[in-house]
Amino acid sequence: MEILLVLRVAFIEDTEVNNIRELCRKDTSPHPNYSTHDELLYWNGRLIIPKKHDLVQQILHEFHSSLLGGHSGVAKTVSPIAS
């Protein structure tokens, strides 16, 4: 399944994220840093992934275990993901 489709479904399943996304779509964003594009939710231009979604652990695993990430510690693993 395409990752963006997975995220769209995850947004619908996460009530809090979906409520924020719907408010943004109606131009009543709860905070000016939220935005939407193509049914996805962003914070300061960065794609939001619902906290409880399996994708969070998959991303952390990939960055931590890959040749580029390689067990550099928490700060060095999270930093490239956050950027």
Secondary structure, 3 states (H helix, E strand, C coil): CCHHHHHHHHHHHCHHHHHHHHHHHCCCCCCCCEEEECCEEEECCEECCCCCCHHHHHHHHHHHHCCCCCCCCHHHHHHHHHC
